[in-house]
């Protein structure tokens, strides 16, 4: 059994900010509230990984890695895994095959800092 912490953050497009839904056993209620009451809400799951500064890595984060182009974190439904994507790659790669999470750095996210990817 995994000790991975299950957490989400939700980007509220209309207010242009993140919210943290209820945690633990109430997590489903928090996510359901956002889906029902807030239009344009995008839930992003915690990967269970932290960057070199101890910052939690979520879906939607943009990470930097020495000598690499900035990458985005997403979830692959096909492979049921968190993956990294960057310009020039035909498909996403698992964290372990692309980078060591402990050497990367979260530098923003796709909603608040899209200019980082240009």
Secondary structure, 3 states (H helix, E strand, C coil): CCCCCCCEEEEECCCCEEECCCCHHHHHHHHHHHHHHCCCEEEEEEEEEECCCCCEEECCEEEECCCCCCEEEEEECCCCEEEEECCCCCCCEEHHHHCCHHHCEEEEECCCCHHHHC
